[in-house]
Amino acid sequence: QGALADSGGGSVQAGDSLRLSCRGSGRSFSTDVMGWFRQAPGKEREFVASISWNGAKTYYADSVKGRFTISRDISENAAYLEMNSLKPEDTAVYYCAASRVQSRVTVSYDYWGQGTQVTVSS
């Protein structure tokens, strides 16, 4: 039995940067795909980025490509999302998640963090 805890959200201005962290506990997530999703008010949860178990492959939503970078540290049982050039439309609750397979859909992910709020003002 394991759990994920995400953190690092906050309120920033457009153009600013934030780094989200996701720490696993209870078991090793070293062989899992780690992903980040986000959910804005009134919208469905959407894929943001994912990273393979060894960090060799990364995937991004078109809306964040070139601005966000996903990474992981197996020794820390952690994953990160570096967000640069933030825009107001990036405002959402961000969730980290773990899956046994590479996927952009929420149902593929077995473990979820509690979410961390990111608010970007113009």
N, C-alpha and C positions, 0 to 999 in steps of 0.2 A: 504494500500500500504506500503510495507516494502522494506528494502534493507539490504544487507550484505556487510561488509567491512573487507577484510582480510589483514593481515600485518605480519611482522616478518621474512620475507625471507632475504637472504643474501648470501654472498660467504664465504664458509668455506672449511676446509681441511677434507679429509676422516678421519672418526673416531670422528669428532666433533659432537656437538649437536646444535639444533635450536628449538625454540618454536614458532609456528605460532598461531596467534590469529584471531578470527573471531567475529566481533561485529555486532549485529543486531540493526536496527533503524526503526522507523516508525510503528512498531507493535511488539508485543511479539512473540518470537519464542519458547516459553516454551513448547508447545505441539508438536513441529515439531521434526522429526528426523534430526539430523545434520550430515553432511558428509563432507569428504575431498576427493578431486580428484586431479589428477595431469596430466599434458600434457607436454611431451618432444617434442622437435622439430621433425617434420615429423611423429609423432605418434598420435594415437587417445587418447582422454582424458580417463583416467582409474581411477577406484575406488581405494581409499587408505584405508579409514576407515569410520565408521559411529557409531553413538551413539543414543540410544533410548531417548525418551522425558525425562525420569526420570533418565537417566544415568545407568540404571540397566543392559542394554545389549550393548555390543560393538562388532563390527565386523571389521576384518582387511583383507587386501589382504595378500596372502601368502608371498609376497616379503617383507613386512614390519613387519610381525608378530614377536613379541619379541623385536623389536627395536623402534617402534612408539607406542605412547599412546594417545588416543583421550579422551577428557574430556569436561565437560561443566559446566557453572555456570549460572543457571537460573536467579538468582538475577541480574546478569550482562548482561543478554541477549547475552551471549557469548559462544563460543566453542573454544577449543584449540587443537593443535596437537603438542605433544612433540616428537621430532625426535632425537634419539640417534644413535650412531655408523653409522653415515651417510656414504654412499658410492657414488662414482661417478655416478652410475646408478640411484641414487635418484634425479639427476639434472632434474629439470622441473619447470614449472609454477604450483603452487599449488592454488587450488580454494576451498573455503568452499561453502557449499550449504545446502539448507533446503528442506525437503520433508514431505509430510503428511504420507508417508508409509516407512517402512524399505525397502531399495533397494540398489543394487550395480550398477544400470544403470542410466546414466545421464538423460534420459527422465523422470524419476520419480521425479526429483528435480525441484522445481518451482522458487527458488531464488538462485542466484549465486553472490559470491563476484567477484571482478575485477581481482583477481589473484595476487600472490606474487611470485617472482622468487627465487628459491633455486638453487644455483650452488655449487657443491661439486667437488673439485679438488683432484687429487691423489698425 
